[in-house]
Amino acid sequence: MSRVLFCFITFLRYKLEDESKKLVKVGRFFASSQTCSVCGYKNAKTKNLALREWDCPQCGTHHDRD
């Protein structure tokens, strides 16, 4: 990891902890655009890159892939 990236992550972690939040690292291939951030439902239909927005069928939360 480069020094600049390490400093950025350290700063980000510090700022998040100051707001009582935490930094969560995920793997490079984690399907974050396919997973509902509210309930954790994984929507396999969002593998289509042309699909830019989707609504979670489980909890109804609207998601924007951007």
mmCIF file of the N, C-alpha and C atoms, coordinates in Angstrom:
data_MODEL
# 
_entry.id   MODEL 
# 
loop_
_atom_site.group_PDB 
_atom_site.id 
_atom_site.type_symbol 
_atom_site.label_atom_id 
_atom_site.label_alt_id 
_atom_site.label_comp_id 
_atom_site.label_asym_id 
_atom_site.label_entity_id 
_atom_site.label_seq_id 
_atom_site.pdbx_PDB_ins_code 
_atom_site.Cartn_x 
_atom_site.Cartn_y 
_atom_site.Cartn_z 
_atom_site.occupancy 
_atom_site.B_iso_or_equiv 
_atom_site.pdbx_formal_charge 
_atom_site.auth_seq_id 
_atom_site.auth_comp_id 
_atom_site.auth_asym_id 
_atom_site.auth_atom_id 
_atom_site.pdbx_PDB_model_num 
ATOM 1   N N  . MET A 1 1  ? 0.852   -1.172  0.000   1.00 0.00 ? 1  MET A N  1 
ATOM 2   C CA . MET A 1 1  ? 0.000   0.000   0.000   1.00 0.00 ? 1  MET A CA 1 
ATOM 3   C C  . MET A 1 1  ? 0.897   1.235   0.000   1.00 0.00 ? 1  MET A C  1 
ATOM 4   N N  . SER A 1 2  ? 0.567   2.181   -0.855  1.00 0.00 ? 2  SER A N  1 
ATOM 5   C CA . SER A 1 2  ? 1.379   3.395   -0.932  1.00 0.00 ? 2  SER A CA 1 
ATOM 6   C C  . SER A 1 2  ? 1.175   4.247   0.324   1.00 0.00 ? 2  SER A C  1 
ATOM 7   N N  . ARG A 1 3  ? 2.139   5.083   0.585   1.00 0.00 ? 3  ARG A N  1 
ATOM 8   C CA . ARG A 1 3  ? 2.085   5.951   1.768   1.00 0.00 ? 3  ARG A CA 1 
ATOM 9   C C  . ARG A 1 3  ? 0.896   6.911   1.692   1.00 0.00 ? 3  ARG A C  1 
ATOM 10  N N  . VAL A 1 4  ? 0.617   7.430   0.503   1.00 0.00 ? 4  VAL A N  1 
ATOM 11  C CA . VAL A 1 4  ? -0.506  8.364   0.334   1.00 0.00 ? 4  VAL A CA 1 
ATOM 12  C C  . VAL A 1 4  ? -1.825  7.667   0.658   1.00 0.00 ? 4  VAL A C  1 
ATOM 13  N N  . LEU A 1 5  ? -2.007  6.456   0.154   1.00 0.00 ? 5  LEU A N  1 
ATOM 14  C CA . LEU A 1 5  ? -3.221  5.697   0.426   1.00 0.00 ? 5  LEU A CA 1 
ATOM 15  C C  . LEU A 1 5  ? -3.337  5.387   1.911   1.00 0.00 ? 5  LEU A C  1 
ATOM 16  N N  . PHE A 1 6  ? -2.230  4.990   2.535   1.00 0.00 ? 6  PHE A N  1 
ATOM 17  C CA . PHE A 1 6  ? -2.227  4.698   3.973   1.00 0.00 ? 6  PHE A CA 1 
ATOM 18  C C  . PHE A 1 6  ? -2.636  5.941   4.772   1.00 0.00 ? 6  PHE A C  1 
ATOM 19  N N  . CYS A 1 7  ? -2.088  7.104   4.401   1.00 0.00 ? 7  CYS A N  1 
ATOM 20  C CA . CYS A 1 7  ? -2.433  8.355   5.105   1.00 0.00 ? 7  CYS A CA 1 
ATOM 21  C C  . CYS A 1 7  ? -3.909  8.697   4.916   1.00 0.00 ? 7  CYS A C  1 
ATOM 22  N N  . PHE A 1 8  ? -4.429  8.499   3.707   1.00 0.00 ? 8  PHE A N  1 
ATOM 23  C CA . PHE A 1 8  ? -5.834  8.776   3.437   1.00 0.00 ? 8  PHE A CA 1 
ATOM 24  C C  . PHE A 1 8  ? -6.738  7.875   4.280   1.00 0.00 ? 8  PHE A C  1 
ATOM 25  N N  . ILE A 1 9  ? -6.431  6.587   4.321   1.00 0.00 ? 9  ILE A N  1 
ATOM 26  C CA . ILE A 1 9  ? -7.242  5.641   5.097   1.00 0.00 ? 9  ILE A CA 1 
ATOM 27  C C  . ILE A 1 9  ? -7.185  5.981   6.583   1.00 0.00 ? 9  ILE A C  1 
ATOM 28  N N  . THR A 1 10 ? -6.009  6.340   7.071   1.00 0.00 ? 10 THR A N  1 
ATOM 29  C CA . THR A 1 10 ? -5.858  6.726   8.475   1.00 0.00 ? 10 THR A CA 1 
ATOM 30  C C  . THR A 1 10 ? -6.694  7.961   8.785   1.00 0.00 ? 10 THR A C  1 
ATOM 31  N N  . PHE A 1 11 ? -6.640  8.963   7.912   1.00 0.00 ? 11 PHE A N  1 
ATOM 32  C CA . PHE A 1 11 ? -7.415  10.189  8.096   1.00 0.00 ? 11 PHE A CA 1 
ATOM 33  C C  . PHE A 1 11 ? -8.914  9.901   8.045   1.00 0.00 ? 11 PHE A C  1 
ATOM 34  N N  . LEU A 1 12 ? -9.324  9.099   7.062   1.00 0.00 ? 12 LEU A N  1 
ATOM 35  C CA . LEU A 1 12 ? -10.733 8.754   6.929   1.00 0.00 ? 12 LEU A CA 1 
ATOM 36  C C  . LEU A 1 12 ? -11.246 8.016   8.163   1.00 0.00 ? 12 LEU A C  1 
ATOM 37  N N  . ARG A 1 13 ? -10.480 7.055   8.656   1.00 0.00 ? 13 ARG A N  1 
ATOM 38  C CA . ARG A 1 13 ? -10.861 6.305   9.858   1.00 0.00 ? 13 ARG A CA 1 
ATOM 39  C C  . ARG A 1 13 ? -11.000 7.253   11.052  1.00 0.00 ? 13 ARG A C  1 
ATOM 40  N N  . TYR A 1 14 ? -10.065 8.176   11.193  1.00 0.00 ? 14 TYR A N  1 
ATOM 41  C CA . TYR A 1 14 ? -10.101 9.151   12.288  1.00 0.00 ? 14 TYR A CA 1 
ATOM 42  C C  . TYR A 1 14 ? -11.369 10.003  12.221  1.00 0.00 ? 14 TYR A C  1 
ATOM 43  N N  . LYS A 1 15 ? -11.680 10.515  11.031  1.00 0.00 ? 15 LYS A N  1 
ATOM 44  C CA . LYS A 1 15 ? -12.861 11.364  10.885  1.00 0.00 ? 15 LYS A CA 1 
ATOM 45  C C  . LYS A 1 15 ? -14.159 10.585  11.137  1.00 0.00 ? 15 LYS A C  1 
ATOM 46  N N  . LEU A 1 16 ? -14.218 9.348   10.689  1.00 0.00 ? 16 LEU A N  1 
ATOM 47  C CA . LEU A 1 16 ? -15.408 8.535   10.917  1.00 0.00 ? 16 LEU A CA 1 
ATOM 48  C C  . LEU A 1 16 ? -15.591 8.215   12.392  1.00 0.00 ? 16 LEU A C  1 
ATOM 49  N N  . GLU A 1 17 ? -14.508 7.862   13.063  1.00 0.00 ? 17 GLU A N  1 
ATOM 50  C CA . GLU A 1 17 ? -14.598 7.565   14.503  1.00 0.00 ? 17 GLU A CA 1 
ATOM 51  C C  . GLU A 1 17 ? -15.033 8.793   15.283  1.00 0.00 ? 17 GLU A C  1 
ATOM 52  N N  . ASP A 1 18 ? -14.644 9.969   14.820  1.00 0.00 ? 18 ASP A N  1 
ATOM 53  C CA . ASP A 1 18 ? -15.053 11.222  15.468  1.00 0.00 ? 18 ASP A CA 1 
ATOM 54  C C  . ASP A 1 18 ? -16.565 11.408  15.377  1.00 0.00 ? 18 ASP A C  1 
ATOM 55  N N  . GLU A 1 19 ? -17.189 10.808  14.364  1.00 0.00 ? 19 GLU A N  1 
ATOM 56  C CA . GLU A 1 19 ? -18.645 10.864  14.174  1.00 0.00 ? 19 GLU A CA 1 
ATOM 57  C C  . GLU A 1 19 ? -19.329 9.594   14.667  1.00 0.00 ? 19 GLU A C  1 
ATOM 58  N N  . SER A 1 20 ? -18.630 8.779   15.449  1.00 0.00 ? 20 SER A N  1 
ATOM 59  C CA . SER A 1 20 ? -19.133 7.502   15.983  1.00 0.00 ? 20 SER A CA 1 
ATOM 60  C C  . SER A 1 20 ? -19.504 6.523   14.868  1.00 0.00 ? 20 SER A C  1 
ATOM 61  N N  . LYS A 1 21 ? -18.723 6.543   13.798  1.00 0.00 ? 21 LYS A N  1 
ATOM 62  C CA . LYS A 1 21 ? -18.906 5.619   12.678  1.00 0.00 ? 21 LYS A CA 1 
ATOM 63  C C  . LYS A 1 21 ? -17.616 4.843   12.491  1.00 0.00 ? 21 LYS A C  1 
ATOM 64  N N  . LYS A 1 22 ? -17.648 3.829   11.636  1.00 0.00 ? 22 LYS A N  1 
ATOM 65  C CA . LYS A 1 22 ? -16.431 3.065   11.420  1.00 0.00 ? 22 LYS A CA 1 
ATOM 66  C C  . LYS A 1 22 ? -16.215 2.786   9.944   1.00 0.00 ? 22 LYS A C  1 
ATOM 67  N N  . LEU A 1 23 ? -14.979 2.619   9.584   1.00 0.00 ? 23 LEU A N  1 
ATOM 68  C CA . LEU A 1 23 ? -14.591 2.307   8.220   1.00 0.00 ? 23 LEU A CA 1 
ATOM 69  C C  . LEU A 1 23 ? -14.620 0.801   8.038   1.00 0.00 ? 23 LEU A C  1 
ATOM 70  N N  . VAL A 1 24 ? -15.278 0.357   6.986   1.00 0.00 ? 24 VAL A N  1 
ATOM 71  C CA . VAL A 1 24 ? -15.359 -1.073  6.700   1.00 0.00 ? 24 VAL A CA 1 
ATOM 72  C C  . VAL A 1 24 ? -14.711 -1.315  5.341   1.00 0.00 ? 24 VAL A C  1 
ATOM 73  N N  . LYS A 1 25 ? -13.657 -2.096  5.319   1.00 0.00 ? 25 LYS A N  1 
ATOM 74  C CA . LYS A 1 25 ? -12.991 -2.443  4.061   1.00 0.00 ? 25 LYS A CA 1 
ATOM 75  C C  . LYS A 1 25 ? -13.661 -3.681  3.482   1.00 0.00 ? 25 LYS A C  1 
ATOM 76  N N  . VAL A 1 26 ? -13.872 -3.661  2.176   1.00 0.00 ? 26 VAL A N  1 
ATOM 77  C CA . VAL A 1 26 ? -14.436 -4.823  1.484   1.00 0.00 ? 26 VAL A CA 1 
ATOM 78  C C  . VAL A 1 26 ? -13.484 -5.240  0.379   1.00 0.00 ? 26 VAL A C  1 
ATOM 79  N N  . GLY A 1 27 ? -13.611 -6.466  -0.039  1.00 0.00 ? 27 GLY A N  1 
ATOM 80  C CA . GLY A 1 27 ? -12.766 -6.987  -1.099  1.00 0.00 ? 27 GLY A CA 1 
ATOM 81  C C  . GLY A 1 27 ? -13.024 -6.312  -2.429  1.00 0.00 ? 27 GLY A C  1 
ATOM 82  N N  . ARG A 1 28 ? -12.072 -6.402  -3.307  1.00 0.00 ? 28 ARG A N  1 
ATOM 83  C CA . ARG A 1 28 ? -12.146 -5.767  -4.613  1.00 0.00 ? 28 ARG A CA 1 
ATOM 84  C C  . ARG A 1 28 ? -13.353 -6.244  -5.415  1.00 0.00 ? 28 ARG A C  1 
ATOM 85  N N  . PHE A 1 29 ? -13.726 -7.488  -5.263  1.00 0.00 ? 29 PHE A N  1 
ATOM 86  C CA . PHE A 1 29 ? -14.813 -8.052  -6.050  1.00 0.00 ? 29 PHE A CA 1 
ATOM 87  C C  . PHE A 1 29 ? -16.115 -8.177  -5.255  1.00 0.00 ? 29 PHE A C  1 
ATOM 88  N N  . PHE A 1 30 ? -16.235 -7.498  -4.137  1.00 0.00 ? 30 PHE A N  1 
ATOM 89  C CA . PHE A 1 30 ? -17.472 -7.486  -3.356  1.00 0.00 ? 30 PHE A CA 1 
ATOM 90  C C  . PHE A 1 30 ? -18.569 -6.816  -4.183  1.00 0.00 ? 30 PHE A C  1 
ATOM 91  N N  . ALA A 1 31 ? -19.709 -7.442  -4.283  1.00 0.00 ? 31 ALA A N  1 
ATOM 92  C CA . ALA A 1 31 ? -20.808 -6.959  -5.136  1.00 0.00 ? 31 ALA A CA 1 
ATOM 93  C C  . ALA A 1 31 ? -21.613 -5.862  -4.442  1.00 0.00 ? 31 ALA A C  1 
ATOM 94  N N  . SER A 1 32 ? -20.989 -4.733  -4.176  1.00 0.00 ? 32 SER A N  1 
ATOM 95  C CA . SER A 1 32 ? -21.667 -3.663  -3.434  1.00 0.00 ? 32 SER A CA 1 
ATOM 96  C C  . SER A 1 32 ? -22.822 -3.038  -4.208  1.00 0.00 ? 32 SER A C  1 
ATOM 97  N N  . SER A 1 33 ? -22.732 -2.986  -5.535  1.00 0.00 ? 33 SER A N  1 
ATOM 98  C CA . SER A 1 33 ? -23.824 -2.396  -6.310  1.00 0.00 ? 33 SER A CA 1 
ATOM 99  C C  . SER A 1 33 ? -24.993 -3.357  -6.455  1.00 0.00 ? 33 SER A C  1 
ATOM 100 N N  . GLN A 1 34 ? -24.812 -4.611  -6.032  1.00 0.00 ? 34 GLN A N  1 
ATOM 101 C CA . GLN A 1 34 ? -25.882 -5.607  -6.103  1.00 0.00 ? 34 GLN A CA 1 
ATOM 102 C C  . GLN A 1 34 ? -26.510 -5.871  -4.740  1.00 0.00 ? 34 GLN A C  1 
ATOM 103 N N  . THR A 1 35 ? -25.955 -5.298  -3.699  1.00 0.00 ? 35 THR A N  1 
ATOM 104 C CA . THR A 1 35 ? -26.399 -5.593  -2.337  1.00 0.00 ? 35 THR A CA 1 
ATOM 105 C C  . THR A 1 35 ? -27.121 -4.392  -1.738  1.00 0.00 ? 35 THR A C  1 
ATOM 106 N N  . CYS A 1 36 ? -28.293 -4.617  -1.172  1.00 0.00 ? 36 CYS A N  1 
ATOM 107 C CA . CYS A 1 36 ? -29.054 -3.555  -0.514  1.00 0.00 ? 36 CYS A CA 1 
ATOM 108 C C  . CYS A 1 36 ? -28.332 -3.147  0.764   1.00 0.00 ? 36 CYS A C  1 
ATOM 109 N N  . SER A 1 37 ? -28.067 -1.859  0.897   1.00 0.00 ? 37 SER A N  1 
ATOM 110 C CA . SER A 1 37 ? -27.352 -1.358  2.072   1.00 0.00 ? 37 SER A CA 1 
ATOM 111 C C  . SER A 1 37 ? -28.229 -1.314  3.320   1.00 0.00 ? 37 SER A C  1 
ATOM 112 N N  . VAL A 1 38 ? -29.542 -1.481  3.152   1.00 0.00 ? 38 VAL A N  1 
ATOM 113 C CA . VAL A 1 38 ? -30.456 -1.436  4.292   1.00 0.00 ? 38 VAL A CA 1 
ATOM 114 C C  . VAL A 1 38 ? -30.699 -2.829  4.869   1.00 0.00 ? 38 VAL A C  1 
ATOM 115 N N  . CYS A 1 39 ? -31.067 -3.781  3.993   1.00 0.00 ? 39 CYS A N  1 
ATOM 116 C CA . CYS A 1 39 ? -31.452 -5.105  4.507   1.00 0.00 ? 39 CYS A CA 1 
ATOM 117 C C  . CYS A 1 39 ? -30.482 -6.229  4.128   1.00 0.00 ? 39 CYS A C  1 
ATOM 118 N N  . GLY A 1 40 ? -29.536 -5.947  3.205   1.00 0.00 ? 40 GLY A N  1 
ATOM 119 C CA . GLY A 1 40 ? -28.559 -6.956  2.821   1.00 0.00 ? 40 GLY A CA 1 
ATOM 120 C C  . GLY A 1 40 ? -28.982 -7.873  1.692   1.00 0.00 ? 40 GLY A C  1 
ATOM 121 N N  . TYR A 1 41 ? -30.153 -7.647  1.114   1.00 0.00 ? 41 TYR A N  1 
ATOM 122 C CA . TYR A 1 41 ? -30.633 -8.469  -0.003  1.00 0.00 ? 41 TYR A CA 1 
ATOM 123 C C  . TYR A 1 41 ? -29.681 -8.340  -1.186  1.00 0.00 ? 41 TYR A C  1 
ATOM 124 N N  . LYS A 1 42 ? -29.330 -9.460  -1.828  1.00 0.00 ? 42 LYS A N  1 
ATOM 125 C CA . LYS A 1 42 ? -28.458 -9.433  -2.999  1.00 0.00 ? 42 LYS A CA 1 
ATOM 126 C C  . LYS A 1 42 ? -29.309 -9.622  -4.248  1.00 0.00 ? 42 LYS A C  1 
ATOM 127 N N  . ASN A 1 43 ? -29.293 -8.616  -5.112  1.00 0.00 ? 43 ASN A N  1 
ATOM 128 C CA . ASN A 1 43 ? -30.100 -8.605  -6.321  1.00 0.00 ? 43 ASN A CA 1 
ATOM 129 C C  . ASN A 1 43 ? -29.245 -9.037  -7.509  1.00 0.00 ? 43 ASN A C  1 
ATOM 130 N N  . ALA A 1 44 ? -29.392 -10.265 -7.968  1.00 0.00 ? 44 ALA A N  1 
ATOM 131 C CA . ALA A 1 44 ? -28.602 -10.801 -9.081  1.00 0.00 ? 44 ALA A CA 1 
ATOM 132 C C  . ALA A 1 44 ? -28.937 -10.123 -10.402 1.00 0.00 ? 44 ALA A C  1 
ATOM 133 N N  . LYS A 1 45 ? -30.111 -9.510  -10.507 1.00 0.00 ? 45 LYS A N  1 
ATOM 134 C CA . LYS A 1 45 ? -30.513 -8.849  -11.756 1.00 0.00 ? 45 LYS A CA 1 
ATOM 135 C C  . LYS A 1 45 ? -29.659 -7.620  -12.056 1.00 0.00 ? 45 LYS A C  1 
ATOM 136 N N  . THR A 1 46 ? -29.006 -7.071  -11.055 1.00 0.00 ? 46 THR A N  1 
ATOM 137 C CA . THR A 1 46 ? -28.212 -5.853  -11.263 1.00 0.00 ? 46 THR A CA 1 
ATOM 138 C C  . THR A 1 46 ? -26.849 -6.142  -11.864 1.00 0.00 ? 46 THR A C  1 
ATOM 139 N N  . LYS A 1 47 ? -26.566 -7.381  -12.236 1.00 0.00 ? 47 LYS A N  1 
ATOM 140 C CA . LYS A 1 47 ? -25.308 -7.682  -12.921 1.00 0.00 ? 47 LYS A CA 1 
ATOM 141 C C  . LYS A 1 47 ? -25.268 -7.018  -14.289 1.00 0.00 ? 47 LYS A C  1 
ATOM 142 N N  . ASN A 1 48 ? -26.440 -6.725  -14.834 1.00 0.00 ? 48 ASN A N  1 
ATOM 143 C CA . ASN A 1 48 ? -26.536 -6.016  -16.099 1.00 0.00 ? 48 ASN A CA 1 
ATOM 144 C C  . ASN A 1 48 ? -26.064 -4.579  -15.872 1.00 0.00 ? 48 ASN A C  1 
ATOM 145 N N  . LEU A 1 49 ? -24.931 -4.191  -16.466 1.00 0.00 ? 49 LEU A N  1 
ATOM 146 C CA . LEU A 1 49 ? -24.358 -2.868  -16.231 1.00 0.00 ? 49 LEU A CA 1 
ATOM 147 C C  . LEU A 1 49 ? -25.201 -1.734  -16.797 1.00 0.00 ? 49 LEU A C  1 
ATOM 148 N N  . ALA A 1 50 ? -26.121 -2.050  -17.703 1.00 0.00 ? 50 ALA A N  1 
ATOM 149 C CA . ALA A 1 50 ? -27.013 -1.026  -18.244 1.00 0.00 ? 50 ALA A CA 1 
ATOM 150 C C  . ALA A 1 50 ? -28.059 -0.604  -17.212 1.00 0.00 ? 50 ALA A C  1 
ATOM 151 N N  . LEU A 1 51 ? -28.313 -1.438  -16.222 1.00 0.00 ? 51 LEU A N  1 
ATOM 152 C CA . LEU A 1 51 ? -29.280 -1.136  -15.164 1.00 0.00 ? 51 LEU A CA 1 
ATOM 153 C C  . LEU A 1 51 ? -28.607 -0.223  -14.141 1.00 0.00 ? 51 LEU A C  1 
ATOM 154 N N  . ARG A 1 52 ? -28.973 1.071   -14.125 1.00 0.00 ? 52 ARG A N  1 
ATOM 155 C CA . ARG A 1 52 ? -28.311 2.052   -13.268 1.00 0.00 ? 52 ARG A CA 1 
ATOM 156 C C  . ARG A 1 52 ? -29.013 2.266   -11.935 1.00 0.00 ? 52 ARG A C  1 
ATOM 157 N N  . GLU A 1 53 ? -30.299 1.963   -11.863 1.00 0.00 ? 53 GLU A N  1 
ATOM 158 C CA . GLU A 1 53 ? -31.070 2.128   -10.625 1.00 0.00 ? 53 GLU A CA 1 
ATOM 159 C C  . GLU A 1 53 ? -31.910 0.888   -10.391 1.00 0.00 ? 53 GLU A C  1 
ATOM 160 N N  . TRP A 1 54 ? -32.163 0.589   -9.104  1.00 0.00 ? 54 TRP A N  1 
ATOM 161 C CA . TRP A 1 54 ? -33.031 -0.546  -8.788  1.00 0.00 ? 54 TRP A CA 1 
ATOM 162 C C  . TRP A 1 54 ? -33.650 -0.350  -7.418  1.00 0.00 ? 54 TRP A C  1 
ATOM 163 N N  . ASP A 1 55 ? -34.810 -0.976  -7.240  1.00 0.00 ? 55 ASP A N  1 
ATOM 164 C CA . ASP A 1 55 ? -35.519 -0.947  -5.963  1.00 0.00 ? 55 ASP A CA 1 
ATOM 165 C C  . ASP A 1 55 ? -35.418 -2.332  -5.332  1.00 0.00 ? 55 ASP A C  1 
ATOM 166 N N  . CYS A 1 56 ? -35.071 -2.383  -4.070  1.00 0.00 ? 56 CYS A N  1 
ATOM 167 C CA . CYS A 1 56 ? -34.938 -3.654  -3.360  1.00 0.00 ? 56 CYS A CA 1 
ATOM 168 C C  . CYS A 1 56 ? -36.320 -4.298  -3.234  1.00 0.00 ? 56 CYS A C  1 
ATOM 169 N N  . PRO A 1 57 ? -36.477 -5.530  -3.729  1.00 0.00 ? 57 PRO A N  1 
ATOM 170 C CA . PRO A 1 57 ? -37.781 -6.198  -3.632  1.00 0.00 ? 57 PRO A CA 1 
ATOM 171 C C  . PRO A 1 57 ? -38.126 -6.621  -2.206  1.00 0.00 ? 57 PRO A C  1 
ATOM 172 N N  . GLN A 1 58 ? -37.138 -6.634  -1.331  1.00 0.00 ? 58 GLN A N  1 
ATOM 173 C CA . GLN A 1 58 ? -37.375 -7.072  0.046   1.00 0.00 ? 58 GLN A CA 1 
ATOM 174 C C  . GLN A 1 58 ? -37.818 -5.928  0.960   1.00 0.00 ? 58 GLN A C  1 
ATOM 175 N N  . CYS A 1 59 ? -37.131 -4.764  0.854   1.00 0.00 ? 59 CYS A N  1 
ATOM 176 C CA . CYS A 1 59 ? -37.482 -3.664  1.767   1.00 0.00 ? 59 CYS A CA 1 
ATOM 177 C C  . CYS A 1 59 ? -37.949 -2.399  1.045   1.00 0.00 ? 59 CYS A C  1 
ATOM 178 N N  . GLY A 1 60 ? -37.821 -2.371  -0.302  1.00 0.00 ? 60 GLY A N  1 
ATOM 179 C CA . GLY A 1 60 ? -38.315 -1.234  -1.083  1.00 0.00 ? 60 GLY A CA 1 
ATOM 180 C C  . GLY A 1 60 ? -37.370 -0.060  -1.213  1.00 0.00 ? 60 GLY A C  1 
ATOM 181 N N  . THR A 1 61 ? -36.159 -0.163  -0.700  1.00 0.00 ? 61 THR A N  1 
ATOM 182 C CA . THR A 1 61 ? -35.197 0.938   -0.773  1.00 0.00 ? 61 THR A CA 1 
ATOM 183 C C  . THR A 1 61 ? -34.745 1.145   -2.216  1.00 0.00 ? 61 THR A C  1 
ATOM 184 N N  . HIS A 1 62 ? -34.691 2.399   -2.641  1.00 0.00 ? 62 HIS A N  1 
ATOM 185 C CA . HIS A 1 62 ? -34.233 2.734   -3.991  1.00 0.00 ? 62 HIS A CA 1 
ATOM 186 C C  . HIS A 1 62 ? -32.714 2.878   -3.989  1.00 0.00 ? 62 HIS A C  1 
ATOM 187 N N  . HIS A 1 63 ? -32.056 2.287   -4.997  1.00 0.00 ? 63 HIS A N  1 
ATOM 188 C CA . HIS A 1 63 ? -30.593 2.331   -5.088  1.00 0.00 ? 63 HIS A CA 1 
ATOM 189 C C  . HIS A 1 63 ? -30.169 2.879   -6.438  1.00 0.00 ? 63 HIS A C  1 
ATOM 190 N N  . ASP A 1 64 ? -29.103 3.652   -6.425  1.00 0.00 ? 64 ASP A N  1 
ATOM 191 C CA . ASP A 1 64 ? -28.492 4.212   -7.629  1.00 0.00 ? 64 ASP A CA 1 
ATOM 192 C C  . ASP A 1 64 ? -27.077 3.651   -7.694  1.00 0.00 ? 64 ASP A C  1 
ATOM 193 N N  . ARG A 1 65 ? -26.730 2.977   -8.772  1.00 0.00 ? 65 ARG A N  1 
ATOM 194 C CA . ARG A 1 65 ? -25.418 2.334   -8.869  1.00 0.00 ? 65 ARG A CA 1 
ATOM 195 C C  . ARG A 1 65 ? -24.277 3.323   -8.919  1.00 0.00 ? 65 ARG A C  1 
ATOM 196 N N  . ASP A 1 66 ? -24.551 4.586   -9.236  1.00 0.00 ? 66 ASP A N  1 
ATOM 197 C CA . ASP A 1 66 ? -23.485 5.577   -9.292  1.00 0.00 ? 66 ASP A CA 1 
ATOM 198 C C  . ASP A 1 66 ? -23.234 6.091   -7.904  1.00 0.00 ? 66 ASP A C  1 
# 
